[in-house]
Amino acid sequence: MKKLLLVLFFVSCSPSLGNQVLETTTSTALVELTLCEKVEKEYTSLSNELFVTSFELNDYINNLSDALVEDDRVVFFEDMGENFDHQNIYKNYLETRAYVYEEINRLYKTNKECPIAGDQEIGDEKVLEAKKELSEFLNNY
């Protein structure tokens, strides 16, 4: 009987030999971004917005037919007057481009101490050109 009690005591006090489930926790600490990191984050977001809109436009044009994209581009602009889908997607691109150019220009002007690597400045002339193209499009369509 003593042996049985001793075995039961030993088994109940020993670590389980079965599968153990390990729980892991992940903790994150909020790190305050520097001014230049915030500027770069905003710049990247703006650039991505224009990239997505440009891709949508090019994809739309490319899918007009089985012809080469260069041929589809010619058709796209030739049919602009009669095709509201063409007008809408091109208008969206022009609006996005004008907005993004203006915002990037503002970022450069107000944060000169923060160089944004890998790209050139969007100057005032580029902003004016983008706004002019948008305005002409809106006047024509």
C-alpha positions as CSV (number, residue, x, y, z in Angstrom):
1,M,0.0,0.0,0.0
2,K,2.9,2.3,0.8
3,K,4.3,1.6,-2.6
4,L,1.0,2.5,-4.3
5,L,0.7,5.7,-2.4
6,L,4.3,6.6,-3.2
7,V,3.7,5.9,-6.9
8,L,0.6,8.0,-6.9
9,F,2.3,10.8,-5.0
10,F,5.3,10.7,-7.4
11,V,3.0,10.7,-10.5
12,S,0.8,13.6,-9.3
13,C,3.8,15.7,-8.3
14,S,5.9,15.1,-11.4
15,P,5.6,17.2,-14.5
16,S,3.2,16.0,-17.1
17,L,4.7,13.8,-19.7
18,G,2.0,14.6,-22.3
19,N,2.1,17.3,-24.9
20,Q,2.6,20.8,-23.4
21,V,1.1,23.8,-25.0
22,L,3.4,26.7,-25.0
23,E,1.8,30.1,-25.2
24,T,3.8,32.9,-26.7
25,T,2.9,36.5,-26.5
26,T,4.0,39.3,-28.7
27,S,4.3,42.8,-27.4
28,T,4.7,45.9,-29.5
29,A,5.9,49.2,-28.4
30,L,4.7,52.3,-30.1
31,V,7.7,54.2,-31.4
32,E,7.2,57.9,-32.2
33,L,8.4,58.6,-35.7
34,T,10.8,61.5,-36.4
35,L,9.6,64.4,-38.5
36,C,11.6,63.1,-41.5
37,E,10.1,59.6,-41.1
38,K,6.6,61.0,-41.0
39,V,7.4,63.0,-44.2
40,E,8.8,59.9,-45.9
41,K,5.7,57.9,-44.8
42,E,3.4,60.5,-46.3
43,Y,5.5,60.8,-49.5
44,T,5.3,57.0,-49.9
45,S,1.6,56.9,-49.4
46,L,1.1,59.7,-52.0
47,S,3.4,57.9,-54.5
48,N,1.6,54.7,-54.0
49,E,-1.8,56.4,-54.6
50,L,-0.5,57.7,-57.9
51,F,1.1,54.4,-58.8
52,V,-2.2,52.5,-58.2
53,T,-4.2,55.0,-60.3
54,S,-1.6,54.9,-63.1
55,F,-1.7,51.1,-63.1
56,E,-5.5,51.1,-63.3
57,L,-5.4,53.4,-66.3
58,N,-2.7,51.4,-68.1
59,D,-4.5,48.2,-67.3
60,Y,-7.8,49.6,-68.6
61,I,-6.1,50.7,-71.8
62,N,-4.2,47.4,-72.3
63,N,-7.5,45.5,-71.9
64,L,-9.3,47.4,-74.6
65,S,-8.3,44.8,-77.2
66,D,-5.8,42.1,-78.1
67,A,-3.8,44.6,-80.0
68,L,-0.5,46.1,-78.8
69,V,-0.9,48.5,-75.9
70,E,0.4,51.3,-78.1
71,D,-2.4,50.7,-80.5
72,D,-4.9,50.5,-77.7
73,R,-3.6,53.8,-76.3
74,V,-4.3,55.5,-79.7
75,V,-7.8,54.1,-79.8
76,F,-8.4,55.2,-76.2
77,F,-7.6,58.8,-76.9
78,E,-9.4,58.8,-80.3
79,D,-12.6,57.4,-78.6
80,M,-12.4,59.7,-75.6
81,G,-15.3,62.0,-76.8
82,E,-17.8,59.2,-77.2
83,N,-16.8,56.8,-74.4
84,F,-17.8,57.8,-70.8
85,D,-15.8,54.9,-69.3
86,H,-12.7,56.3,-71.0
87,Q,-13.5,59.7,-69.7
88,N,-14.1,58.6,-66.1
89,I,-10.9,56.6,-65.7
90,Y,-8.8,59.3,-67.4
91,K,-10.4,62.0,-65.2
92,N,-9.7,59.9,-62.1
93,Y,-6.0,59.6,-63.2
94,L,-5.7,63.3,-63.9
95,E,-7.3,64.3,-60.6
96,T,-5.1,62.0,-58.6
97,R,-2.0,63.1,-60.4
98,A,-2.8,66.8,-59.8
99,Y,-3.5,66.1,-56.1
100,V,-0.4,64.0,-55.6
101,Y,1.9,66.4,-57.4
102,E,0.6,69.3,-55.3
103,E,0.9,67.4,-52.0
104,I,4.5,66.2,-52.8
105,N,5.4,69.7,-53.8
106,R,4.1,70.9,-50.4
107,L,6.0,68.2,-48.6
108,Y,9.3,69.3,-50.2
109,K,8.7,73.0,-49.6
110,T,7.7,72.7,-46.0
111,N,10.3,70.0,-45.0
112,K,13.5,70.9,-46.8
113,E,15.5,69.4,-44.0
114,C,14.1,65.9,-44.8
115,P,15.5,64.6,-48.1
116,I,13.4,62.0,-49.7
117,A,15.7,59.5,-51.3
118,G,15.2,58.0,-54.7
119,D,13.0,60.6,-56.3
120,Q,13.3,64.1,-57.6
121,E,11.4,67.1,-56.4
122,I,8.0,67.8,-58.0
123,G,8.5,71.4,-58.8
124,D,5.9,74.2,-59.2
125,E,5.9,73.8,-63.0
126,K,4.9,70.1,-62.7
127,V,2.1,71.0,-60.4
128,L,0.8,73.7,-62.8
129,E,1.1,71.4,-65.8
130,A,-0.9,68.7,-64.1
131,K,-3.6,71.2,-63.0
132,K,-3.7,72.6,-66.5
133,E,-4.2,69.2,-68.1
134,L,-7.0,68.4,-65.6
135,S,-8.6,71.8,-66.3
136,E,-8.5,71.3,-70.0
137,F,-9.9,67.8,-69.8
138,L,-12.8,69.0,-67.5
139,N,-13.5,71.8,-70.0
140,N,-13.6,69.4,-72.9
141,Y,-15.6,66.7,-71.3
